[in-house]
């Protein structure tokens, strides 16, 4: 890994950590349930991006598979939370 790529990876990890901290603030202080759900969606997207950046840093396919699982479970969780907020039940 070249020096420029290593510095870019470290900078992107630092920026992702800051974004996660801000999303956690929104998750805990959100005025409505919809704000909290959006913050949770943003957190799983940031977690997926962090896994992808770590996969680039360590050149490992395992991180990419983990990112795929995070995306899959995050989508299903978002769908369930949205359905619960709209109708009050998840399973019909």
Biopython code that builds the backbone (N, CA, C, O; Angstrom):
import numpy as np
from Bio.PDB.StructureBuilder import StructureBuilder

atoms = [
    (1, "UNK", "N", (0.851, -1.163, 0.000)),
    (1, "UNK", "CA", (0.000, 0.000, 0.000)),
    (1, "UNK", "C", (0.904, 1.235, 0.000)),
    (1, "UNK", "O", (1.831, 1.342, 0.802)),
    (2, "UNK", "N", (0.620, 2.144, -0.896)),
    (2, "UNK", "CA", (1.428, 3.351, -0.996)),
    (2, "UNK", "C", (1.113, 4.299, 0.155)),
    (2, "UNK", "O", (0.108, 4.146, 0.848)),
    (3, "UNK", "N", (1.977, 5.263, 0.341)),
    (3, "UNK", "CA", (1.791, 6.218, 1.426)),
    (3, "UNK", "C", (0.550, 7.061, 1.252)),
    (3, "UNK", "O", (-0.139, 7.368, 2.225)),
    (4, "UNK", "N", (0.257, 7.440, 0.011)),
    (4, "UNK", "CA", (-0.926, 8.248, -0.245)),
    (4, "UNK", "C", (-2.204, 7.471, 0.064)),
    (4, "UNK", "O", (-3.131, 8.021, 0.658)),
    (5, "UNK", "N", (-2.262, 6.209, -0.329)),
    (5, "UNK", "CA", (-3.440, 5.390, -0.054)),
    (5, "UNK", "C", (-3.594, 5.142, 1.443)),
    (5, "UNK", "O", (-4.711, 5.165, 1.960)),
    (6, "UNK", "N", (-2.496, 4.906, 2.137)),
    (6, "UNK", "CA", (-2.566, 4.681, 3.583)),
    (6, "UNK", "C", (-3.075, 5.926, 4.303)),
    (6, "UNK", "O", (-3.879, 5.829, 5.230)),
    (7, "UNK", "N", (-2.607, 7.086, 3.877)),
    (7, "UNK", "CA", (-3.085, 8.327, 4.491)),
    (7, "UNK", "C", (-4.553, 8.584, 4.172)),
    (7, "UNK", "O", (-5.298, 9.063, 5.027)),
    (8, "UNK", "N", (-4.971, 8.273, 2.960)),
    (8, "UNK", "CA", (-6.373, 8.453, 2.586)),
    (8, "UNK", "C", (-7.278, 7.514, 3.379)),
    (8, "UNK", "O", (-8.372, 7.904, 3.786)),
    (9, "UNK", "N", (-6.830, 6.285, 3.598)),
    (9, "UNK", "CA", (-7.614, 5.328, 4.384)),
    (9, "UNK", "C", (-7.736, 5.802, 5.823)),
    (9, "UNK", "O", (-8.822, 5.744, 6.400)),
    (10, "UNK", "N", (-6.649, 6.266, 6.409)),
    (10, "UNK", "CA", (-6.705, 6.759, 7.787)),
    (10, "UNK", "C", (-7.588, 7.997, 7.899)),
    (10, "UNK", "O", (-8.344, 8.132, 8.862)),
    (11, "UNK", "N", (-7.502, 8.890, 6.937)),
    (11, "UNK", "CA", (-8.348, 10.081, 6.954)),
    (11, "UNK", "C", (-9.822, 9.702, 6.825)),
    (11, "UNK", "O", (-10.671, 10.265, 7.516)),
    (12, "UNK", "N", (-10.124, 8.757, 5.949)),
    (12, "UNK", "CA", (-11.528, 8.359, 5.777)),
    (12, "UNK", "C", (-12.056, 7.644, 7.020)),
    (12, "UNK", "O", (-13.221, 7.819, 7.377)),
    (13, "UNK", "N", (-11.229, 6.849, 7.678)),
    (13, "UNK", "CA", (-11.660, 6.206, 8.927)),
    (13, "UNK", "C", (-11.938, 7.255, 9.997)),
    (13, "UNK", "O", (-12.916, 7.143, 10.737)),
    (14, "UNK", "N", (-11.093, 8.266, 10.082)),
    (14, "UNK", "CA", (-11.299, 9.337, 11.049)),
    (14, "UNK", "C", (-12.602, 10.087, 10.767)),
    (14, "UNK", "O", (-13.353, 10.393, 11.694)),
    (15, "UNK", "N", (-12.871, 10.380, 9.511)),
    (15, "UNK", "CA", (-14.099, 11.081, 9.142)),
    (15, "UNK", "C", (-15.326, 10.211, 9.425)),
    (15, "UNK", "O", (-16.360, 10.716, 9.863)),
    (16, "UNK", "N", (-15.213, 8.909, 9.177)),
    (16, "UNK", "CA", (-16.336, 8.006, 9.462)),
    (16, "UNK", "C", (-16.608, 7.923, 10.961)),
    (16, "UNK", "O", (-17.764, 7.824, 11.374)),
    (17, "UNK", "N", (-15.564, 7.960, 11.774)),
    (17, "UNK", "CA", (-15.753, 7.935, 13.231)),
    (17, "UNK", "C", (-16.465, 9.199, 13.700)),
    (17, "UNK", "O", (-17.349, 9.135, 14.554)),
    (18, "UNK", "N", (-16.085, 10.338, 13.146)),
    (18, "UNK", "CA", (-16.759, 11.594, 13.500)),
    (18, "UNK", "C", (-18.229, 11.540, 13.078)),
    (18, "UNK", "O", (-19.106, 11.968, 13.829)),
    (19, "UNK", "N", (-18.499, 11.019, 11.891)),
    (19, "UNK", "CA", (-19.885, 10.909, 11.416)),
    (19, "UNK", "C", (-20.689, 9.957, 12.293)),
    (19, "UNK", "O", (-21.869, 10.197, 12.547)),
    (20, "UNK", "N", (-20.061, 8.880, 12.757)),
    (20, "UNK", "CA", (-20.759, 7.956, 13.661)),
    (20, "UNK", "C", (-21.087, 8.625, 14.987)),
    (20, "UNK", "O", (-22.167, 8.414, 15.539)),
    (21, "UNK", "N", (-20.170, 9.425, 15.499)),
    (21, "UNK", "CA", (-20.433, 10.131, 16.758)),
    (21, "UNK", "C", (-21.603, 11.096, 16.595)),
    (21, "UNK", "O", (-22.461, 11.188, 17.472)),
    (22, "UNK", "N", (-21.638, 11.811, 15.481)),
    (22, "UNK", "CA", (-22.750, 12.732, 15.240)),
    (22, "UNK", "C", (-24.076, 11.989, 15.062)),
    (22, "UNK", "O", (-25.121, 12.467, 15.501)),
    (23, "UNK", "N", (-24.031, 10.827, 14.423)),
    (23, "UNK", "CA", (-25.260, 10.029, 14.258)),
    (23, "UNK", "C", (-25.731, 9.481, 15.603)),
    (23, "UNK", "O", (-26.934, 9.380, 15.842)),
    (24, "UNK", "N", (-24.796, 9.130, 16.478)),
    (24, "UNK", "CA", (-25.184, 8.667, 17.811)),
    (24, "UNK", "C", (-25.837, 9.786, 18.612)),
    (24, "UNK", "O", (-26.781, 9.545, 19.364)),
    (25, "UNK", "N", (-25.341, 10.997, 18.454)),
    (25, "UNK", "CA", (-25.982, 12.137, 19.118)),
    (25, "UNK", "C", (-27.406, 12.292, 18.622)),
    (25, "UNK", "O", (-28.317, 12.504, 19.422)),
    (26, "UNK", "N", (-27.617, 12.190, 17.309)),
    (26, "UNK", "CA", (-28.965, 12.301, 16.753)),
    (26, "UNK", "C", (-29.841, 11.130, 17.204)),
    (26, "UNK", "O", (-31.043, 11.293, 17.413)),
    (27, "UNK", "N", (-29.236, 9.956, 17.353)),
    (27, "UNK", "CA", (-30.002, 8.788, 17.791)),
    (27, "UNK", "C", (-30.517, 8.979, 19.213)),
    (27, "UNK", "O", (-31.657, 8.624, 19.509)),
    (28, "UNK", "N", (-29.695, 9.532, 20.087)),
    (28, "UNK", "CA", (-30.106, 9.681, 21.483)),
    (28, "UNK", "C", (-30.925, 10.947, 21.732)),
    (28, "UNK", "O", (-31.748, 10.966, 22.647)),
    (29, "UNK", "N", (-30.721, 12.006, 20.944)),
    (29, "UNK", "CA", (-31.411, 13.256, 21.180)),
    (29, "UNK", "C", (-32.513, 13.542, 20.169)),
    (29, "UNK", "O", (-33.124, 14.610, 20.206)),
    (30, "UNK", "N", (-32.770, 12.606, 19.272)),
    (30, "UNK", "CA", (-33.755, 12.852, 18.219)),
    (30, "UNK", "C", (-35.110, 13.212, 18.789)),
    (30, "UNK", "O", (-35.593, 12.542, 19.702)),
    (31, "UNK", "N", (-35.740, 14.270, 18.263)),
    (31, "UNK", "CA", (-37.031, 14.673, 18.831)),
    (31, "UNK", "C", (-38.171, 13.708, 18.491)),
    (31, "UNK", "O", (-39.167, 13.660, 19.212)),
    (32, "UNK", "N", (-38.043, 12.953, 17.423)),
    (32, "UNK", "CA", (-39.138, 12.044, 17.064)),
    (32, "UNK", "C", (-38.578, 10.662, 16.743)),
    (32, "UNK", "O", (-37.370, 10.479, 16.593)),
    (33, "UNK", "N", (-39.469, 9.718, 16.646)),
    (33, "UNK", "CA", (-39.058, 8.349, 16.336)),
    (33, "UNK", "C", (-38.493, 8.248, 14.923)),
    (33, "UNK", "O", (-37.587, 7.455, 14.666)),
    (34, "UNK", "N", (-39.026, 9.046, 14.014)),
    (34, "UNK", "CA", (-38.522, 9.022, 12.635)),
    (34, "UNK", "C", (-37.073, 9.493, 12.569)),
    (34, "UNK", "O", (-36.282, 8.949, 11.798)),
    (35, "UNK", "N", (-36.715, 10.496, 13.366)),
    (35, "UNK", "CA", (-35.328, 10.953, 13.410)),
    (35, "UNK", "C", (-34.408, 9.859, 13.937)),
    (35, "UNK", "O", (-33.291, 9.685, 13.450)),
    (36, "UNK", "N", (-34.881, 9.137, 14.921)),
    (36, "UNK", "CA", (-34.067, 8.061, 15.489)),
    (36, "UNK", "C", (-33.877, 6.917, 14.493)),
    (36, "UNK", "O", (-32.799, 6.327, 14.425)),
    (37, "UNK", "N", (-34.918, 6.604, 13.722)),
    (37, "UNK", "CA", (-34.804, 5.548, 12.715)),
    (37, "UNK", "C", (-33.832, 5.965, 11.614)),
    (37, "UNK", "O", (-33.033, 5.152, 11.151)),
    (38, "UNK", "N", (-33.898, 7.220, 11.197)),
    (38, "UNK", "CA", (-32.963, 7.707, 10.185)),
    (38, "UNK", "C", (-31.523, 7.693, 10.702)),
    (38, "UNK", "O", (-30.598, 7.365, 9.958)),
    (39, "UNK", "N", (-31.334, 8.047, 11.970)),
    (39, "UNK", "CA", (-29.990, 7.992, 12.551)),
    (39, "UNK", "C", (-29.491, 6.550, 12.611)),
    (39, "UNK", "O", (-28.308, 6.299, 12.379)),
    (40, "UNK", "N", (-30.366, 5.610, 12.918)),
    (40, "UNK", "CA", (-29.973, 4.199, 12.940)),
    (40, "UNK", "C", (-29.623, 3.707, 11.542)),
    (40, "UNK", "O", (-28.671, 2.945, 11.374)),
    (41, "UNK", "N", (-30.383, 4.135, 10.536)),
    (41, "UNK", "CA", (-30.045, 3.798, 9.148)),
    (41, "UNK", "C", (-28.682, 4.359, 8.765)),
    (41, "UNK", "O", (-27.871, 3.681, 8.134)),
    (42, "UNK", "N", (-28.448, 5.582, 9.151)),
    (42, "UNK", "CA", (-27.169, 6.212, 8.848)),
    (42, "UNK", "C", (-26.021, 5.485, 9.549)),
    (42, "UNK", "O", (-24.930, 5.357, 8.992)),
    (43, "UNK", "N", (-26.267, 5.013, 10.762)),
    (43, "UNK", "CA", (-25.227, 4.268, 11.489)),
    (43, "UNK", "C", (-24.884, 2.961, 10.798)),
    (43, "UNK", "O", (-23.707, 2.611, 10.703)),
    (44, "UNK", "N", (-25.873, 2.236, 10.318)),
    (44, "UNK", "CA", (-25.521, 0.984, 9.655)),
    (44, "UNK", "C", (-24.833, 1.238, 8.319)),
    (44, "UNK", "O", (-23.983, 0.450, 7.904)),
    (45, "UNK", "N", (-25.184, 2.319, 7.645)),
    (45, "UNK", "CA", (-24.477, 2.658, 6.401)),
    (45, "UNK", "C", (-23.028, 3.036, 6.703)),
    (45, "UNK", "O", (-22.114, 2.635, 5.983)),
    (46, "UNK", "N", (-22.824, 3.803, 7.763)),
    (46, "UNK", "CA", (-21.460, 4.165, 8.145)),
    (46, "UNK", "C", (-20.656, 2.940, 8.586)),
    (46, "UNK", "O", (-19.464, 2.840, 8.297)),
    (47, "UNK", "N", (-21.309, 2.014, 9.284)),
    (47, "UNK", "CA", (-20.626, 0.773, 9.664)),
    (47, "UNK", "C", (-20.225, -0.044, 8.449)),
    (47, "UNK", "O", (-19.140, -0.625, 8.404)),
    (48, "UNK", "N", (-21.104, -0.082, 7.472)),
    (48, "UNK", "CA", (-20.789, -0.796, 6.233)),
    (48, "UNK", "C", (-19.620, -0.125, 5.515)),
    (48, "UNK", "O", (-18.715, -0.808, 5.036)),
    (49, "UNK", "N", (-19.631, 1.198, 5.438)),
    (49, "UNK", "CA", (-18.531, 1.908, 4.790)),
    (49, "UNK", "C", (-17.217, 1.710, 5.533)),
    (49, "UNK", "O", (-16.157, 1.602, 4.916)),
    (50, "UNK", "N", (-17.291, 1.663, 6.862)),
    (50, "UNK", "CA", (-16.078, 1.433, 7.640)),
    (50, "UNK", "C", (-15.518, 0.037, 7.371)),
    (50, "UNK", "O", (-14.304, -0.142, 7.283)),
    (51, "UNK", "N", (-16.397, -0.942, 7.241)),
    (51, "UNK", "CA", (-15.942, -2.296, 6.917)),
    (51, "UNK", "C", (-15.292, -2.325, 5.531)),
    (51, "UNK", "O", (-14.290, -3.012, 5.332)),
    (52, "UNK", "N", (-15.851, -1.588, 4.581)),
    (52, "UNK", "CA", (-15.270, -1.546, 3.241)),
    (52, "UNK", "C", (-13.890, -0.890, 3.245)),
    (52, "UNK", "O", (-12.975, -1.367, 2.574)),
    (53, "UNK", "N", (-13.740, 0.197, 3.996)),
    (53, "UNK", "CA", (-12.439, 0.858, 4.086)),
    (53, "UNK", "C", (-11.421, -0.044, 4.775)),
    (53, "UNK", "O", (-10.260, -0.092, 4.368)),
    (54, "UNK", "N", (-11.845, -0.757, 5.811)),
    (54, "UNK", "CA", (-10.933, -1.692, 6.472)),
    (54, "UNK", "C", (-10.560, -2.849, 5.548)),
    (54, "UNK", "O", (-9.441, -3.359, 5.607)),
    (55, "UNK", "N", (-11.495, -3.258, 4.700)),
    (55, "UNK", "CA", (-11.190, -4.290, 3.715)),
    (55, "UNK", "C", (-10.141, -3.834, 2.724)),
    (55, "UNK", "O", (-9.297, -4.623, 2.300)),
    (56, "UNK", "N", (-10.191, -2.563, 2.352)),
    (56, "UNK", "CA", (-9.155, -2.016, 1.469)),
    (56, "UNK", "C", (-7.825, -1.942, 2.205)),
    (56, "UNK", "O", (-6.780, -2.276, 1.648)),
    (57, "UNK", "N", (-7.869, -1.504, 3.460)),
    (57, "UNK", "CA", (-6.630, -1.342, 4.231)),
    (57, "UNK", "C", (-5.908, -2.673, 4.439)),
    (57, "UNK", "O", (-4.695, -2.761, 4.253)),
    (58, "UNK", "N", (-6.649, -3.694, 4.819)),
    (58, "UNK", "CA", (-6.025, -4.983, 5.125)),
    (58, "UNK", "C", (-6.057, -5.960, 3.954)),
    (58, "UNK", "O", (-5.553, -7.076, 4.080)),
    (59, "UNK", "N", (-6.630, -5.574, 2.830)),
    (59, "UNK", "CA", (-6.706, -6.402, 1.619)),
    (59, "UNK", "C", (-7.281, -7.787, 1.925)),
    (59, "UNK", "O", (-6.704, -8.814, 1.566)),
    (60, "UNK", "N", (-8.434, -7.782, 2.598)),
    (60, "UNK", "CA", (-9.071, -9.032, 2.993)),
    (60, "UNK", "C", (-10.511, -9.062, 2.481)),
    (60, "UNK", "O", (-11.245, -8.080, 2.592)),
    (61, "UNK", "N", (-10.897, -10.199, 1.923)),
    (61, "UNK", "CA", (-12.258, -10.361, 1.422)),
    (61, "UNK", "C", (-13.280, -10.513, 2.541)),
    (61, "UNK", "O", (-14.471, -10.287, 2.328)),
    (62, "UNK", "N", (-12.831, -10.887, 3.712)),
    (62, "UNK", "CA", (-13.744, -11.103, 4.830)),
    (62, "UNK", "C", (-14.471, -9.809, 5.210)),
    (62, "UNK", "O", (-15.652, -9.840, 5.553)),
    (63, "UNK", "N", (-13.782, -8.697, 5.150)),
    (63, "UNK", "CA", (-14.417, -7.422, 5.467)),
    (63, "UNK", "C", (-15.514, -7.078, 4.459)),
    (63, "UNK", "O", (-16.540, -6.508, 4.829)),
    (64, "UNK", "N", (-15.303, -7.418, 3.205)),
    (64, "UNK", "CA", (-16.312, -7.136, 2.186)),
    (64, "UNK", "C", (-17.555, -8.001, 2.399)),
    (64, "UNK", "O", (-18.678, -7.544, 2.188)),
    (65, "UNK", "N", (-17.350, -9.238, 2.813)),
    (65, "UNK", "CA", (-18.503, -10.095, 3.116)),
    (65, "UNK", "C", (-19.252, -9.584, 4.343)),
    (65, "UNK", "O", (-20.481, -9.632, 4.391)),
    (66, "UNK", "N", (-18.510, -9.098, 5.328)),
    (66, "UNK", "CA", (-19.147, -8.505, 6.508)),
    (66, "UNK", "C", (-19.945, -7.268, 6.147)),
    (66, "UNK", "O", (-21.033, -7.054, 6.681)),
    (67, "UNK", "N", (-19.413, -6.445, 5.242)),
    (67, "UNK", "CA", (-20.136, -5.253, 4.794)),
    (67, "UNK", "C", (-21.415, -5.631, 4.063)),
    (67, "UNK", "O", (-22.434, -4.953, 4.199)),
    (68, "UNK", "N", (-21.369, -6.700, 3.296)),
    (68, "UNK", "CA", (-22.567, -7.167, 2.601)),
    (68, "UNK", "C", (-23.628, -7.626, 3.597)),
    (68, "UNK", "O", (-24.813, -7.346, 3.416)),
    (69, "UNK", "N", (-23.211, -8.321, 4.637)),
    (69, "UNK", "CA", (-24.162, -8.758, 5.671)),
    (69, "UNK", "C", (-24.748, -7.571, 6.425)),
    (69, "UNK", "O", (-25.941, -7.559, 6.728)),
    (70, "UNK", "N", (-23.925, -6.580, 6.729)),
    (70, "UNK", "CA", (-24.432, -5.385, 7.405)),
    (70, "UNK", "C", (-25.473, -4.694, 6.534)),
    (70, "UNK", "O", (-26.511, -4.261, 7.035)),
    (71, "UNK", "N", (-25.208, -4.586, 5.236)),
    (71, "UNK", "CA", (-26.161, -3.953, 4.329)),
    (71, "UNK", "C", (-27.467, -4.731, 4.272)),
    (71, "UNK", "O", (-28.545, -4.137, 4.276)),
    (72, "UNK", "N", (-27.375, -6.052, 4.218)),
    (72, "UNK", "CA", (-28.582, -6.881, 4.140)),
    (72, "UNK", "C", (-29.422, -6.764, 5.404)),
    (72, "UNK", "O", (-30.628, -6.526, 5.332)),
    (73, "UNK", "N", (-28.791, -6.930, 6.558)),
    (73, "UNK", "CA", (-29.542, -6.851, 7.813)),
    (73, "UNK", "C", (-30.024, -5.436, 8.092)),
    (73, "UNK", "O", (-31.088, -5.251, 8.683)),
    (74, "UNK", "N", (-29.260, -4.444, 7.678)),
    (74, "UNK", "CA", (-29.684, -3.061, 7.856)),
    (74, "UNK", "C", (-30.918, -2.740, 7.035)),
    (74, "UNK", "O", (-31.821, -2.051, 7.508)),
    (75, "UNK", "N", (-30.961, -3.236, 5.807)),
    (75, "UNK", "CA", (-32.138, -3.001, 4.968)),
    (75, "UNK", "C", (-33.367, -3.676, 5.563)),
    (75, "UNK", "O", (-34.436, -3.068, 5.620)),
    (76, "UNK", "N", (-33.235, -4.900, 5.998)),
    (76, "UNK", "CA", (-34.373, -5.611, 6.585)),
    (76, "UNK", "C", (-34.833, -4.924, 7.870)),
    (76, "UNK", "O", (-36.032, -4.800, 8.119)),
    (77, "UNK", "N", (-33.879, -4.480, 8.679)),
    (77, "UNK", "CA", (-34.233, -3.768, 9.906)),
    (77, "UNK", "C", (-34.916, -2.443, 9.626)),
    (77, "UNK", "O", (-35.872, -2.077, 10.310)),
    (78, "UNK", "N", (-34.439, -1.732, 8.637)),
    (78, "UNK", "CA", (-35.066, -0.454, 8.270)),
    (78, "UNK", "C", (-36.483, -0.663, 7.765)),
    (78, "UNK", "O", (-37.387, 0.106, 8.091)),
    (79, "UNK", "N", (-36.670, -1.694, 6.976)),
    (79, "UNK", "CA", (-38.006, -2.008, 6.472)),
    (79, "UNK", "C", (-38.954, -2.345, 7.623)),
    (79, "UNK", "O", (-40.097, -1.887, 7.647)),
    (80, "UNK", "N", (-38.479, -3.144, 8.569)),
    (80, "UNK", "CA", (-39.325, -3.529, 9.702)),
    (80, "UNK", "C", (-39.657, -2.319, 10.575)),
    (80, "UNK", "O", (-40.796, -2.171, 11.018)),
    (81, "UNK", "N", (-38.677, -1.456, 10.826)),
    (81, "UNK", "CA", (-38.943, -0.273, 11.642)),
    (81, "UNK", "C", (-39.895, 0.693, 10.943)),
    (81, "UNK", "O", (-40.762, 1.282, 11.589)),
    (82, "UNK", "N", (-39.743, 0.860, 9.638)),
    (82, "UNK", "CA", (-40.644, 1.744, 8.901)),
    (82, "UNK", "C", (-42.064, 1.205, 8.922)),
    (82, "UNK", "O", (-43.018, 1.964, 9.094)),
    (83, "UNK", "N", (-42.205, -0.094, 8.749)),
    (83, "UNK", "CA", (-43.536, -0.698, 8.777)),
    (83, "UNK", "C", (-44.151, -0.579, 10.170)),
    (83, "UNK", "O", (-45.354, -0.354, 10.305)),
    (84, "UNK", "N", (-43.334, -0.729, 11.190)),
    (84, "UNK", "CA", (-43.839, -0.593, 12.557)),
    (84, "UNK", "C", (-44.282, 0.838, 12.832)),
    (84, "UNK", "O", (-45.314, 1.057, 13.467)),
    (85, "UNK", "N", (-43.509, 1.812, 12.359)),
    (85, "UNK", "CA", (-43.885, 3.202, 12.587)),
    (85, "UNK", "C", (-45.154, 3.583, 11.826)),
    (85, "UNK", "O", (-45.930, 4.409, 12.306)),
    (86, "UNK", "N", (-45.377, 3.003, 10.663)),
    (86, "UNK", "CA", (-46.568, 3.333, 9.886)),
    (86, "UNK", "C", (-47.820, 2.655, 10.414)),
    (86, "UNK", "O", (-48.870, 3.288, 10.529)),
    (87, "UNK", "N", (-47.716, 1.365, 10.737)),
    (87, "UNK", "CA", (-48.916, 0.593, 11.075)),
    (87, "UNK", "C", (-48.995, 0.150, 12.536)),
    (87, "UNK", "O", (-50.074, -0.208, 13.008)),
    (88, "UNK", "N", (-47.897, 0.166, 13.243)),
    (88, "UNK", "CA", (-47.918, -0.276, 14.627)),
    (88, "UNK", "C", (-47.711, -1.765, 14.783)),
    (88, "UNK", "O", (-47.740, -2.276, 15.903)),
    (89, "UNK", "N", (-47.502, -2.476, 13.682)),
    (89, "UNK", "CA", (-47.239, -3.913, 13.740)),
    (89, "UNK", "C", (-46.273, -4.258, 12.606)),
    (89, "UNK", "O", (-46.243, -3.591, 11.572)),
    (90, "UNK", "N", (-45.489, -5.310, 12.821)),
    (90, "UNK", "CA", (-44.523, -5.713, 11.812)),
    (90, "UNK", "C", (-45.051, -6.873, 10.996)),
    (90, "UNK", "O", (-44.913, -6.897, 9.773)),
    (91, "UNK", "N", (-45.656, -7.837, 11.676)),
    (91, "UNK", "CA", (-46.177, -9.014, 10.991)),
    (91, "UNK", "C", (-47.692, -8.882, 10.892)),
    (91, "UNK", "O", (-48.379, -8.623, 11.880)),
    (92, "UNK", "N", (-48.190, -9.065, 9.680)),
    (92, "UNK", "CA", (-49.647, -8.923, 9.478)),
    (92, "UNK", "C", (-50.344, -10.232, 9.742)),
    (92, "UNK", "O", (-51.567, -10.315, 9.626)),
]
sb = StructureBuilder()
sb.init_structure("model")
sb.init_model(0)
sb.init_chain("A")
sb.init_seg("    ")
for serial, (resi, resn, name, xyz) in enumerate(atoms, 1):
    if name == "N":
        sb.init_residue(resn, " ", resi, " ")
    sb.init_atom(name, np.array(xyz, "f"), 0.0, 1.0, " ", f" {name:<3s}", serial, name[0])
structure = sb.get_structure()
